[in-house]
Amino acid sequence: MMKKLILVVGLALSCFSCSNKPDEMIRIDVDQAMNTAISRKLSDVVKTLEYVTLETDSNSLVGRGFEVALFEKDIAVINGGKILLFDRMTGKFKQEVLQRGNEPGGYARTMAGRGMVANEKAGYIFLNEWNKSMSTYNIYTGERNRFPTLGSVKSVAYTGGDSLVATAFNFDGKHKVKMWIYNRYQCVDSIPNHWRFKLMSDAMAVIANDEIFYRSDSRTYFKDATNDTVFAVTDTLSPAFVFQSSSLPRIELREHPEIMDQKMKDLYFVNNIVEDENYIYYTVAYQEKTYHLMYDKLSGEGGVLKESLINDIDGGINLFPDHITDRGEYVFVVNPAFMEEDELAKCHLKADDNPMVVIGK
């Protein structure tokens, strides 16, 4: 039965744009979208907004890039190897979790995987350890559950309950495993790696953010940078929708890193995906700029948002979703350090102002 499952999954991956009903597959034309400017109101997505300004000082500094998880009473932030907890109501800094040692500059922290991976309902953070193991950490009880993996883990994604998937490194293109599937922290299956490429000294370095996971309607979805298809992840990879463009990165980039600098600047890199019942939100990195795009599932239309989602709720800052929790809360991360000068002036902010987490319902 296991061999049969792996064969079925392998076939699904080898024809990654295929589906049993290809006419029903959502296909997003990225070329057309990048040439179409649209405007959408924030009230089309959420009805109320809750602002939480994160308290930062020398001990809890949140830098330019960070990921957040929204729990019932806390906001967890991963930044520079630290995992910080802030009070969800006040934004006050509470503690750094998983800190080892107290001497200045001598902290040894357990590193999470790429981004913040969490069960936001239950208060668990999933961690990719250094010693070929993973663990869960409960931010409220401090309970730690460490479990071994079958190899070095590249990234981790929560898939529901006590289930998760872990991706494998594939430096030489010969690794047989794409993902390990865990249930109750035991590896129960694996999804085969269908990509093959020539061994190059830095072939893996050509893609910076090459794996995207996100949650939608209590399901986990996956996209690789060199694959045009978004897959729903369970014990298989089921095609969900497709990005179409002649300018998306292809697997050939891994084989020819010598053309990386020339090719990458003219390619569209989908770096973030958020999905709800009506819309697909995604960002495209192109020629050192990031564009916010939106796709309407009902009309099949979409394009580049000129001003993110226009805030017609309270007239405040325009917003674009970072992710949606399993409780249905829209999480918007506002970091003034990333904003353009005209945006800062419009919102009466300064580049060194504290970051904010805005919660929409």
Salt bridges, closest charged atoms under 4 A:
GLU55 OE2 - LYS92 NZ 3.93
ASP74 OD1 - LYS94 NZ 2.75
GLU96 OE2 - ARG109 NE 2.39
GLU120 OE2 - HIS323 NE2 2.89
GLU129 OE2 - ARG144 NH2 2.77
GLU129 OE2 - ARG146 NH1 3.49
ASP162 OD2 - ARG184 NH1 3.77
ASP210 OD2 - LYS154 NZ 2.63
ASP210 OD2 - ARG254 NH2 3.42
GLU211 OE2 - LYS154 NZ 3.83
GLU211 OE2 - LYS178 NZ 3.98
ASP224 OD2 - LYS178 NZ 3.38
ASP224 OD1 - ARG254 NH2 3.55
GLU258 OE2 - HIS256 ND1 3.21
GLU275 OE2 - LYS297 NZ 2.76
GLU307 OE2 - LYS346 NZ 2.97
ASP322 OD2 - HIS323 ND1 2.76
ASP326 OD2 - ARG215 NH2 2.63
GLU329 OE2 - ARG88 NH2 2.85
GLU329 OE1 - ARG327 NE 2.82
ASP353 OD1 - LYS350 NZ 3.46
